[in-house]
Amino acid sequence: MLKDILYTGIGAVAILKEKVEEEINKLEASGKIKKDDAKNFMDSLIAKGKESDDALKSKIKDAIKEAIDELGIATKDDIVKLKEDLTLKN
C-alpha cells in the first residue's frame, strides 16, 4: 500500500512537471516571458521540489523509526550490539 501511495505521488509530480513545462513554453513562444526567466522559474521549481522531497523523506524516516521504537522491534544496530556482547562473553 505504501508503494502505491509513493508511485501515485511520483506519477502526479511527473504529470504536473510536464504541464508546467508546457505552459512555460507557451508563454515563452508567445513572448509573454523571456527565455532566461522561464529557465530561472523552472530551476526554482526544481530546487523547491528537491527540498520538499528531502523533507518528506526525513519525515517518513522519523515516522518509521518511531513506529519501530513503539513496537519494540530490534533494529540492525541492536542485533550488531547483541552479537558484540555475546562475543565478549565467550
N, C-alpha and C positions, 0 to 999 in steps of 0.2 A: 504494500500500500504506500509506503514511504517513497519507493522508487516511482510509482505512478504520479505522486504529487510532484516530485522533483522533475520528472520528464515533462509533465504538463507545464510547469513553470518555465522550464528551458524552452519549450516549444512556443509558449506565449511571448517570451522575450525575443526569440528569433523573429517571430512574425512582426512584433512591434518595431524591431530594428529595421526590418525591410520596409515597413510602411513609412517610418520616419525618413529613411534614406530617399524613398520615392518622392515624398513631399518636399524635401530639401532640394532634390534635383529639379523638381518642377519650379520651385521658387527661383532657383539659380538660372534655369533656362528662360524664365520669363523676365529676368533682370531685376527681380524684387529683392534679391540677396546676392552679395558678392561671393565669388568662389572661396576666398580666404575666410569670410565669415561663416560660410557653410561648413568648411573644414574645421574651423575652431569650434563650432557648435557641436559637430559630431564627436570631435575629440573630447569635448567637455562631457557629453553624454556617456561616452565610453568610460571615462575616468570615474564618473559618478556611479556607473554600473558596476565597475570593479570594486569600488568602495562598499557598495551595498552588498555585493556578493561576499566579500570578506567578512562584513559584519554579520550576515546571515549564517555563514559557515561557523563563525565563532559562537553565535547563539545556539546553533544546533549542537555543537560540541559540548557546550556548557550544559545544555538540557540532557544530553545523553549521559554525561558524567554524573550529573545529579541523580538521574534515574538509576544508574548503576550503584551509586552510593546508597540510595534509599532501599534498593532491593538486596543489598549486601552481596553482590556478585563480585567474585575475585577478579581482579584485573591482571594484566600481564606482569605488571610490576609486583603485585602481591605474590604471584607464583614464583617469580625470579627470587624474591626475598626469601620465600619459604624454602626454595631449593638451596640457597646460600646458607640458611640457618641449619638445614638438615646436613649439609656438607660439613659445616663447622662442628656439629655434634659427633660426627663419625670420625 
